[in-house]
């Protein structure tokens, strides 16, 4: 015989003991099955997490390397400005070192852009990398135009070179980098979307690349006047000062120890080197050019010499960027290796349990998994206030049965609570005496911002029973209650189903007519007034009372704070109706009522 807890009470006979032992072994077997199943689920989660980590690590490495290639292309294009500036200063001479260096730098730039094109062509058509294609087309177009202009000016005799043309050519090379910036921004956004942890790396790499680019611009912005031996113009000086400010601002962020994660201790010395060589010696070179250029064009060096002296000062900037990106790539490659090893170990461990799990899961499914899924679904449905079928008896006599019984109890309690909440909500929004909406409910409806059409006009009718205090004083409050209920009945019989009727106060009623114009609302108010005046109210002792009411009608919108104004306008018209003798209807559109409301309010004060 089973006791209340569901276990068997051991009898004195050996047969009963054997049965008890068998039942205990069966329970133990099921317990082991559950443990093994849980172990399998855990192993599956581990291998899934390991695979996810591997995919993320591989993707992160691929995306960062692609980002590096974009930054490299930007760096090569930026570096190409150095020999280009030198050529503008000395012209093109066969076998000139600067000419040979320009050809070398152009080859590097072309190779970097070709690599970016290969990245796009190698991607699937569904890959968003295709968004870079029109950007690279524009970069190549600007680059070809700028190079052609550089070659044209460089072929001119020095005396024929024009400062304006040289400045425009230098800015055209700036435009090449500006055209590439959307590709850099696109890659940063892609890295951020790929893994939020890469956002900091991407932004740091961009700032380091901007250091190199703005450093080159700092020299290029004073290069044109040096190339033709003319004083610096105000624009050259202003551009140089702005670029210097950007450089110092960027360096204040990335130049602090620890600002660039992953740098080796040996690279920390590069920070001091940049402070010394670029921000110290490099700035000093530019300062000396600016100081002379403010007064005259007698510079102590040519454009080629300025390039040869200033460009090496920027090398530490590029070395720092490369060191940072190399350290980042090495760290991501190590992450990928660790993830692949973890995936292999997890896969082997999972495979060892796979056959056992397959058999045990089939046994456990009908007794554990499916009931749990039913219970989960039922709980979710209850949480969302959706009805469910009765579960009692579906889970058997064990733990699942008790769980389903508990869900059934919960279902019953929730049904009882829903009924109670409906009753309370009805009480909270209904006037007990008349059965109409109360003022709270009307305020919620009228002041709602998310109505079906909040831009639609509505009309509000405010109604006040004439001399109601006298009725209460003469006949008593019970008779007053009868009058209130009868008037509510008259109003209900006079309005449409779409109109909202509420008891607004002690002897005040309100009617909202959505979508009506003021003329229709005035007609409705007049119909209610006439019906009320025509039908005497019979009280308990058979006495007939002649009751009238005054009406104020206003038109306007309820959304965006208009509800309060609409009430004030209707109340103004109601006050006017009472002032003009009661038992009448007064009303104007809300806009027309505003000035009258202001005057009336002042008169009341």
C-alpha positions as CSV (number, residue, x, y, z in Angstrom):
1,X,0.0,0.0,0.0
2,X,1.2,3.5,-0.8
3,X,1.5,6.1,1.9
4,X,0.8,9.8,1.4
5,X,4.3,10.5,0.2
6,X,4.0,8.0,-2.7
7,X,6.6,5.4,-1.4
8,X,5.8,1.8,-0.5
9,X,5.5,0.7,3.1
10,X,7.8,-2.3,3.5
11,X,5.8,-5.4,4.7
12,X,7.4,-8.2,6.7
13,X,7.4,-10.7,3.8
14,X,10.4,-11.2,1.5
15,X,8.3,-10.7,-1.6
16,X,7.4,-7.2,-0.4
17,X,11.0,-6.4,0.3
18,X,12.0,-7.5,-3.2
19,X,9.4,-5.3,-4.6
20,X,10.6,-2.4,-2.5
21,X,14.2,-3.0,-3.6
22,X,13.1,-3.2,-7.2
23,X,11.3,0.1,-6.9
24,X,14.3,1.7,-5.3
25,X,16.6,0.4,-8.1
26,X,14.2,1.8,-10.7
27,X,14.2,5.2,-9.1
28,X,18.0,5.1,-8.9
29,X,18.2,4.2,-12.6
30,X,16.0,7.1,-13.5
31,X,18.1,9.4,-11.3
32,X,21.2,8.2,-13.1
33,X,19.5,8.8,-16.5
34,X,18.6,12.3,-15.5
35,X,22.2,12.9,-14.3
36,X,23.6,11.6,-17.6
37,X,21.1,13.6,-19.6
38,X,22.0,16.8,-17.8
39,X,25.7,15.9,-18.4
40,X,25.0,15.6,-22.1
41,X,23.1,18.9,-22.2
42,X,26.0,20.5,-20.3
43,X,28.5,19.0,-22.8
44,X,26.5,20.2,-25.7
45,X,26.4,23.7,-24.2
46,X,30.1,23.6,-23.7
47,X,30.9,22.5,-27.3
48,X,28.4,25.1,-28.6
49,X,30.1,27.8,-26.5
50,X,33.5,26.6,-27.6
51,X,32.5,26.7,-31.3
52,X,31.0,30.1,-30.8
53,X,34.2,31.3,-29.2
54,X,36.2,29.9,-32.1
55,X,34.0,31.5,-34.7
56,X,34.1,34.8,-32.9
57,X,37.9,34.6,-32.5
58,X,38.4,33.7,-36.2
59,X,36.1,36.4,-37.4
60,X,37.7,39.0,-35.1
61,X,41.1,38.1,-36.5
62,X,39.9,38.3,-40.1
63,X,38.1,41.6,-39.6
64,X,41.0,43.3,-37.7
65,X,43.4,42.2,-40.4
66,X,41.1,43.6,-43.1
67,X,41.0,46.8,-41.1
68,X,44.8,46.9,-40.9
69,X,44.9,46.7,-44.7
70,X,42.6,49.7,-45.0
71,X,44.8,51.7,-42.5
72,X,47.9,50.6,-44.4
73,X,46.4,51.9,-47.6
74,X,45.6,55.2,-45.9
75,X,49.2,55.4,-44.6
76,X,50.7,54.7,-48.0
77,X,48.6,57.4,-49.6
78,X,49.5,59.8,-46.9
79,X,53.2,59.0,-47.2
80,X,53.0,59.5,-51.0
81,X,52.4,63.2,-50.3
82,X,56.0,63.6,-49.0
83,X,57.8,62.9,-52.3
84,X,54.9,64.6,-54.2
85,X,55.6,67.8,-52.2
86,X,59.3,67.5,-53.0
87,X,58.6,67.2,-56.7
88,X,56.5,70.3,-56.6
89,X,59.4,72.2,-55.2
90,X,62.3,71.1,-57.5
91,X,60.6,69.8,-60.6
92,X,61.1,66.6,-62.4
93,X,64.6,65.7,-63.5
94,X,65.7,62.4,-65.0
95,X,67.3,60.2,-62.4
96,X,66.3,62.6,-59.6
97,X,66.3,60.8,-56.2
98,X,63.0,62.4,-55.2
99,X,61.5,61.4,-58.6
100,X,62.6,57.8,-58.0
101,X,61.2,57.9,-54.4
102,X,57.8,59.2,-55.7
103,X,57.6,56.4,-58.2
104,X,58.3,53.9,-55.4
105,X,55.7,55.4,-53.1
106,X,53.1,55.4,-55.9
107,X,53.7,51.8,-56.5
108,X,53.2,51.0,-52.8
109,X,49.9,53.0,-52.8
110,X,48.7,51.2,-55.9
111,X,49.5,47.8,-54.4
112,X,47.6,48.7,-51.2
113,X,44.5,49.8,-53.1
114,X,44.8,46.7,-55.3
115,X,44.8,44.5,-52.1
116,X,41.6,46.2,-50.9
117,X,40.0,45.5,-54.2
118,X,41.0,41.9,-53.9
119,X,39.4,41.7,-50.5
120,X,36.1,43.0,-52.0
121,X,36.3,40.7,-55.0
122,X,37.1,37.7,-52.8
123,X,34.0,38.3,-50.6
124,X,30.7,36.7,-51.3
125,X,28.1,38.8,-53.2
126,X,26.0,38.7,-50.1
127,X,28.8,40.1,-48.0
128,X,28.4,43.8,-47.0
129,X,32.1,44.4,-48.0
130,X,30.7,45.3,-51.4
131,X,29.8,48.7,-49.9
132,X,33.5,49.6,-50.1
133,X,33.6,49.2,-53.9
134,X,32.2,52.7,-54.8
135,X,34.5,54.2,-52.1
136,X,37.6,52.8,-53.7
137,X,36.5,53.9,-57.1
138,X,36.2,57.4,-55.8
139,X,39.6,57.2,-54.1
140,X,41.3,56.0,-57.4
141,X,39.6,58.7,-59.3
142,X,40.8,61.5,-57.0
143,X,44.3,59.9,-56.8
144,X,44.7,59.8,-60.6
145,X,43.6,63.5,-60.9
146,X,45.9,64.6,-58.1
147,X,48.8,62.7,-59.6
148,X,48.2,64.1,-63.1
149,X,48.2,67.6,-61.6
150,X,51.4,67.0,-59.7
151,X,53.1,65.7,-62.8
152,X,51.9,68.7,-64.8
153,X,53.2,71.3,-62.3
154,X,56.4,69.4,-61.7
155,X,57.2,69.6,-65.4
156,X,56.9,73.4,-65.4
157,X,60.0,75.6,-64.9
158,X,60.2,76.9,-61.3
159,X,59.3,80.5,-62.3
160,X,56.0,79.3,-63.9
161,X,54.7,77.5,-60.9
162,X,51.8,79.2,-59.2
163,X,51.2,79.1,-55.5
164,X,47.5,78.7,-55.9
165,X,47.9,75.7,-58.2
166,X,50.4,74.0,-55.9
167,X,48.1,74.6,-52.9
168,X,45.2,73.1,-54.8
169,X,47.2,70.1,-55.8
170,X,48.3,69.5,-52.2
171,X,44.7,69.8,-51.0
172,X,43.7,67.3,-53.8
173,X,46.0,64.8,-52.2
174,X,44.3,65.6,-48.9
175,X,41.0,64.8,-50.7
176,X,42.3,61.3,-51.6
177,X,42.5,60.5,-47.8
178,X,39.2,62.2,-47.2
179,X,37.6,59.9,-49.8
180,X,39.1,56.9,-48.0
181,X,37.8,57.9,-44.6
182,X,34.3,56.4,-45.2
183,X,36.0,53.0,-45.7
184,X,37.8,53.4,-42.4
185,X,34.6,54.4,-40.7
186,X,32.7,51.5,-42.3
187,X,35.4,49.1,-41.0
188,X,35.2,50.5,-37.5
189,X,31.4,50.1,-37.5
190,X,31.8,46.6,-38.8
191,X,34.3,45.7,-36.1
192,X,31.9,47.2,-33.5
193,X,29.0,45.2,-34.8
194,X,31.2,42.0,-34.9
195,X,32.3,42.3,-31.3
196,X,31.8,45.2,-29.0
197,X,35.2,44.5,-27.4
198,X,36.8,45.5,-30.7
199,X,35.4,49.0,-30.6
200,X,38.2,50.3,-28.4
201,X,40.9,48.7,-30.5
202,X,39.3,50.1,-33.7
203,X,39.1,53.6,-32.3
204,X,42.6,53.5,-30.9
205,X,43.9,52.3,-34.3
206,X,42.0,55.1,-36.0
207,X,43.5,57.7,-33.7
208,X,47.0,56.4,-34.3
209,X,46.3,56.5,-38.1
210,X,45.0,60.1,-37.7
211,X,48.2,61.0,-35.9
212,X,50.2,60.0,-39.0
213,X,47.8,61.6,-41.4
214,X,47.5,64.9,-39.5
215,X,51.3,64.9,-39.0
216,X,51.7,64.7,-42.8
217,X,49.1,67.4,-43.2
218,X,51.0,69.7,-40.8
219,X,54.0,69.7,-43.1
220,X,51.9,69.8,-46.3
221,X,49.9,72.8,-45.1
222,X,53.1,75.0,-45.3
223,X,54.7,73.3,-48.2
224,X,53.1,75.3,-51.1
225,X,54.6,78.7,-50.0
226,X,58.0,77.0,-49.4
227,X,57.9,75.5,-52.9
228,X,57.6,78.9,-54.6
229,X,59.4,81.0,-52.0
230,X,56.4,83.1,-51.0
231,X,55.2,84.2,-47.5
232,X,52.6,82.1,-45.7
233,X,49.0,83.1,-46.3
234,X,46.6,83.4,-43.4
235,X,44.9,80.2,-44.5
236,X,48.2,78.2,-44.3
237,X,48.8,79.5,-40.8
238,X,45.2,78.8,-39.6
239,X,45.2,75.3,-41.1
240,X,48.5,74.6,-39.5
241,X,47.3,75.7,-36.1
242,X,44.1,73.7,-36.3
243,X,46.1,70.6,-37.3
244,X,48.5,71.1,-34.5
245,X,45.6,71.3,-32.0
246,X,44.1,68.0,-33.3
247,X,47.5,66.3,-33.0
248,X,47.9,67.4,-29.4
249,X,44.4,66.5,-28.6
250,X,44.8,63.0,-30.0
251,X,48.1,62.5,-28.3
252,X,46.7,63.5,-25.0
253,X,44.4,60.5,-25.3
254,X,46.6,57.8,-26.8
255,X,50.0,59.0,-25.6
256,X,49.4,58.1,-22.0
257,X,50.9,54.8,-20.6
258,X,48.3,52.1,-20.6
259,X,46.0,53.9,-23.1
260,X,46.9,51.4,-25.8
261,X,46.1,47.9,-24.6
262,X,48.4,45.0,-25.6
263,X,51.6,47.0,-26.2
264,X,54.8,45.3,-25.2
265,X,57.0,47.0,-22.6
266,X,59.5,47.7,-25.4
267,X,56.9,49.7,-27.3
268,X,56.3,52.0,-24.3
269,X,59.6,53.7,-25.1
270,X,58.1,54.7,-28.4
271,X,55.8,57.1,-26.6
272,X,58.8,59.0,-25.3
273,X,60.4,58.9,-28.7
274,X,57.3,60.4,-30.3
275,X,57.3,63.2,-27.7
276,X,60.9,63.9,-28.5
277,X,61.2,63.5,-32.2
278,X,57.8,64.4,-33.6
279,X,56.2,66.8,-31.0
280,X,59.6,68.2,-30.1
281,X,61.8,68.3,-33.2
282,X,59.1,68.0,-35.8
283,X,57.0,70.8,-34.4
284,X,60.2,72.9,-34.1
285,X,60.8,72.5,-37.9
286,X,57.3,73.7,-38.7
287,X,57.5,76.5,-36.1
288,X,60.6,77.8,-37.8
289,X,59.0,77.7,-41.2
290,X,55.9,79.5,-39.9
291,X,57.9,82.1,-38.1
292,X,59.8,83.0,-41.3
293,X,56.8,82.7,-43.5
294,X,54.9,85.2,-41.5
295,X,57.5,87.8,-42.5
296,X,58.8,86.8,-45.9
297,X,59.5,83.9,-48.3
298,X,63.2,83.6,-47.6
299,X,63.0,80.1,-46.2
300,X,66.2,78.4,-45.1
301,X,65.3,75.2,-47.0
302,X,63.6,74.0,-50.2
303,X,60.4,71.9,-50.4
304,X,62.5,68.8,-50.9
305,X,64.7,69.6,-47.9
306,X,61.7,70.3,-45.7
307,X,60.3,67.0,-46.8
308,X,63.6,65.2,-46.1
309,X,63.8,66.7,-42.6
310,X,60.2,66.5,-41.5
311,X,59.1,63.1,-42.8
312,X,61.5,61.1,-40.7
313,X,60.1,62.8,-37.6
314,X,56.8,61.0,-38.3
315,X,58.3,57.6,-38.5
316,X,57.8,56.9,-34.8
317,X,54.0,57.6,-35.3
318,X,53.8,54.9,-37.9
319,X,56.0,52.5,-35.8
320,X,53.6,52.9,-32.9
321,X,50.6,52.2,-35.0
322,X,52.2,49.1,-36.5
323,X,53.3,47.9,-33.1
324,X,49.8,48.4,-31.7
325,X,48.2,46.6,-34.6
326,X,50.8,43.8,-34.6
327,X,50.2,43.2,-30.9
328,X,46.5,43.2,-31.4
329,X,46.7,40.7,-34.3
330,X,49.1,38.5,-32.3
331,X,46.6,38.6,-29.3
332,X,43.7,37.7,-31.5
333,X,45.6,34.9,-33.2
334,X,46.4,33.5,-29.8
335,X,42.7,33.7,-28.9
336,X,41.9,31.8,-32.1
337,X,44.4,29.1,-31.3
338,X,43.1,28.7,-27.7
339,X,39.5,28.6,-29.0
340,X,40.4,25.9,-31.6
341,X,42.1,23.8,-28.9
342,X,39.1,24.2,-26.6
343,X,36.7,23.3,-29.4
344,X,38.7,20.1,-30.2
345,X,38.8,19.0,-26.6
346,X,35.1,19.7,-26.1
347,X,34.2,17.8,-29.3
348,X,36.1,14.7,-28.3
349,X,34.6,14.7,-24.8
350,X,31.1,15.2,-26.2
351,X,31.6,12.4,-28.7
352,X,32.6,10.0,-25.9
353,X,29.2,10.5,-24.3
354,X,27.2,10.8,-27.5
355,X,26.1,7.1,-27.8
356,X,25.1,6.8,-24.1
357,X,23.2,10.1,-24.3
358,X,21.4,9.0,-27.4
359,X,19.9,6.0,-25.7
360,X,19.2,7.7,-22.4
361,X,17.6,10.8,-23.9
362,X,15.1,8.7,-25.8
363,X,14.0,7.1,-22.5
364,X,14.0,10.4,-20.6
365,X,12.1,12.4,-23.2
366,X,8.7,11.0,-22.5
367,X,9.0,11.2,-18.7
368,X,11.0,14.4,-18.3
369,X,11.6,16.5,-21.3
370,X,8.1,16.6,-22.8
371,X,6.3,17.2,-19.5
372,X,8.8,20.0,-18.7
373,X,8.1,21.5,-22.1
374,X,4.4,21.3,-21.5
375,X,4.9,22.9,-18.1
376,X,7.1,25.6,-19.5
377,X,4.5,26.4,-22.2
378,X,1.7,26.5,-19.7
379,X,3.6,28.8,-17.3
380,X,4.4,31.2,-20.2
381,X,0.8,31.1,-21.3
382,X,-0.4,31.9,-17.7
383,X,2.2,34.7,-17.4
384,X,0.7,36.2,-20.6
385,X,-2.8,35.9,-19.3
386,X,-3.8,33.3,-21.9
387,X,-6.0,30.3,-21.0
388,X,-4.6,26.8,-20.8
389,X,-6.2,23.4,-20.6
390,X,-6.4,21.5,-17.4
391,X,-3.2,19.6,-16.7
392,X,-4.3,17.5,-13.7
393,X,-3.6,13.8,-14.2
394,X,-1.4,14.3,-17.3
395,X,1.9,14.1,-15.5
396,X,1.3,10.8,-13.7
397,X,1.7,10.3,-10.0
398,X,5.4,11.4,-9.7
399,X,7.1,14.8,-9.6
400,X,5.7,15.8,-13.0
401,X,2.2,15.0,-11.8
402,X,2.7,17.2,-8.7
403,X,4.2,19.9,-10.9
404,X,1.1,19.8,-13.2
405,X,-1.2,19.9,-10.2
406,X,0.6,23.0,-8.9
407,X,0.2,24.6,-12.3
408,X,-3.5,23.8,-12.2
409,X,-3.7,25.4,-8.8
410,X,-1.9,28.4,-10.2
411,X,-4.2,28.6,-13.1
412,X,-7.3,28.6,-10.8
413,X,-5.8,31.3,-8.6
414,X,-4.9,33.5,-11.7
415,X,-8.5,33.1,-13.0
416,X,-9.8,34.2,-9.7
417,X,-7.5,37.1,-9.6
418,X,-8.4,38.1,-13.2
419,X,-12.1,38.2,-12.2
420,X,-11.4,40.2,-9.2
421,X,-9.2,42.7,-11.1
422,X,-12.0,43.1,-13.7
423,X,-14.5,43.8,-11.0
424,X,-12.2,46.3,-9.3
425,X,-11.4,48.0,-12.6
426,X,-15.1,48.3,-13.3
427,X,-15.8,49.8,-9.9
428,X,-12.9,52.2,-10.3
429,X,-14.1,53.6,-13.6
430,X,-17.9,53.5,-13.1
431,X,-20.2,55.8,-11.2
432,X,-22.0,53.6,-8.7
433,X,-25.2,55.6,-8.7
434,X,-25.8,56.0,-12.5
435,X,-23.7,53.2,-14.0
436,X,-22.0,55.8,-16.3
437,X,-18.3,56.3,-16.5
438,X,-16.9,58.4,-13.7
439,X,-14.7,61.4,-14.0
440,X,-11.5,59.4,-13.6
441,X,-12.4,57.2,-16.5
442,X,-13.3,60.2,-18.7
443,X,-10.0,61.9,-17.8
444,X,-8.1,58.8,-18.8
445,X,-9.9,58.5,-22.2
446,X,-9.9,62.2,-23.0
447,X,-6.3,62.8,-22.0
448,X,-4.9,59.7,-23.7
449,X,-2.1,60.5,-26.2
450,X,-2.3,57.2,-28.1
451,X,-5.9,57.2,-29.2
452,X,-6.9,55.8,-32.5
453,X,-6.7,59.2,-34.1
454,X,-5.3,61.8,-31.8
455,X,-5.3,64.4,-34.5
456,X,-9.1,64.2,-34.9
457,X,-11.3,66.9,-33.4
458,X,-13.8,66.0,-30.7
459,X,-16.6,67.9,-29.0
460,X,-17.2,68.0,-25.3
461,X,-20.6,68.7,-23.8
462,X,-20.7,69.7,-20.1
463,X,-24.1,69.6,-18.5
464,X,-25.1,71.0,-15.1
465,X,-28.6,70.4,-13.5
466,X,-30.3,73.7,-12.8
467,X,-31.1,74.4,-9.1
468,X,-30.1,70.9,-8.0
469,X,-29.2,72.1,-4.6
470,X,-32.7,73.4,-4.2
471,X,-34.0,69.9,-5.1
472,X,-31.8,68.3,-2.4
473,X,-32.8,70.9,0.2
474,X,-36.5,70.6,-0.6
475,X,-37.0,66.9,-1.3
476,X,-34.0,65.3,0.3
477,X,-30.9,63.6,-1.0
478,X,-32.7,60.3,-1.8
479,X,-34.9,62.2,-4.3
480,X,-31.8,63.9,-5.6
481,X,-30.3,60.5,-6.3
482,X,-33.4,59.5,-8.2
483,X,-33.1,62.7,-10.3
484,X,-29.5,62.0,-11.0
485,X,-30.3,58.4,-12.2
486,X,-33.3,59.6,-14.3
487,X,-31.2,62.3,-16.0
488,X,-28.5,59.7,-16.7
489,X,-31.2,57.5,-18.4
490,X,-32.4,60.5,-20.5
491,X,-28.8,61.2,-21.6
492,X,-28.2,57.6,-22.5
493,X,-31.4,57.5,-24.6
494,X,-30.4,60.7,-26.4
495,X,-26.8,59.9,-27.5
496,X,-25.3,57.5,-30.0
497,X,-23.3,54.3,-29.2
498,X,-20.1,56.0,-30.2
499,X,-20.6,58.9,-27.7
500,X,-19.0,58.7,-24.3
501,X,-21.2,59.7,-21.3
502,X,-19.8,60.2,-17.8
503,X,-20.9,61.7,-14.5
504,X,-18.5,64.5,-14.2
505,X,-19.3,65.7,-10.7
506,X,-22.2,65.8,-8.2
507,X,-24.8,67.3,-10.6
508,X,-22.6,67.6,-13.7
509,X,-22.5,65.2,-16.7
510,X,-20.1,65.2,-19.6
511,X,-20.5,63.8,-23.2
512,X,-17.6,63.3,-25.6
513,X,-18.6,63.1,-29.3
514,X,-15.5,62.0,-31.3
515,X,-15.2,63.3,-34.8
516,X,-18.2,65.6,-34.6
517,X,-18.2,69.3,-35.4
518,X,-19.5,71.9,-33.1
519,X,-22.8,72.2,-35.0
520,X,-23.6,68.5,-34.4
521,X,-22.6,68.7,-30.8
522,X,-24.8,71.7,-30.2
523,X,-27.7,69.8,-31.8
524,X,-27.1,66.8,-29.6
525,X,-26.9,69.1,-26.5
526,X,-30.2,70.7,-27.5
527,X,-31.8,67.3,-28.0
528,X,-30.8,66.2,-24.5
529,X,-32.0,69.6,-23.1
530,X,-35.3,69.3,-24.9
531,X,-35.9,65.6,-23.8
532,X,-35.1,66.5,-20.2
533,X,-37.4,69.5,-20.2
534,X,-40.2,67.6,-21.8
535,X,-40.1,64.6,-19.5
536,X,-41.0,65.3,-15.8
537,X,-39.2,63.1,-13.3
538,X,-41.5,61.0,-11.1
539,X,-40.2,60.4,-7.6
540,X,-41.2,57.7,-5.1
541,X,-44.4,59.4,-3.9
542,X,-45.6,59.9,-7.4
543,X,-44.7,63.6,-7.4
544,X,-43.5,65.0,-10.7
545,X,-40.5,67.3,-10.8
546,X,-39.7,69.6,-13.6
547,X,-35.9,69.5,-14.1
548,X,-33.9,71.5,-16.5
549,X,-30.2,71.7,-17.2
550,X,-27.6,74.1,-18.7
551,X,-25.1,73.0,-21.4
552,X,-21.7,74.2,-22.4
553,X,-20.3,72.9,-25.7
554,X,-16.7,73.2,-27.0
555,X,-14.7,71.8,-29.9
556,X,-11.0,71.0,-30.1
557,X,-8.4,68.3,-29.9
558,X,-7.7,66.2,-26.9
559,X,-4.1,65.2,-27.6
560,X,-1.0,67.1,-26.7
561,X,-2.5,68.9,-23.7
562,X,-5.7,69.8,-25.6
563,X,-8.0,68.0,-23.2
564,X,-7.5,70.4,-20.4
565,X,-8.1,73.3,-22.7
566,X,-11.2,71.6,-24.1
567,X,-12.7,71.2,-20.6
568,X,-11.9,74.9,-19.8
569,X,-13.7,76.0,-22.9
570,X,-16.7,73.9,-22.3
571,X,-16.9,75.0,-18.7
572,X,-16.7,78.6,-19.9
573,X,-19.7,78.0,-22.2
574,X,-21.6,76.3,-19.3
575,X,-21.0,79.3,-17.1
576,X,-22.3,81.5,-19.9
577,X,-25.4,79.3,-20.2
578,X,-26.1,79.7,-16.5
579,X,-25.4,83.4,-16.6
580,X,-27.9,83.9,-19.5
581,X,-30.8,82.3,-17.6
582,X,-30.1,78.5,-17.5
583,X,-32.0,75.8,-19.4
584,X,-30.1,76.6,-22.5
585,X,-27.1,75.5,-24.7
586,X,-24.1,77.7,-25.4
587,X,-21.0,76.8,-27.4
588,X,-18.3,77.8,-29.8
589,X,-15.3,76.1,-31.3
590,X,-12.3,75.9,-28.9
591,X,-10.3,78.5,-30.8
592,X,-13.2,81.0,-30.8
593,X,-13.8,80.3,-27.1
594,X,-10.3,81.0,-25.9
595,X,-10.6,84.8,-25.8
596,X,-14.0,84.6,-24.3
597,X,-12.7,82.1,-21.7
598,X,-10.0,84.5,-20.7
599,X,-12.4,87.4,-20.3
600,X,-14.8,85.2,-18.3
601,X,-12.1,83.9,-16.0
602,X,-11.1,87.5,-15.3
603,X,-14.7,88.4,-14.6
604,X,-15.0,85.5,-12.2
605,X,-11.9,86.6,-10.4
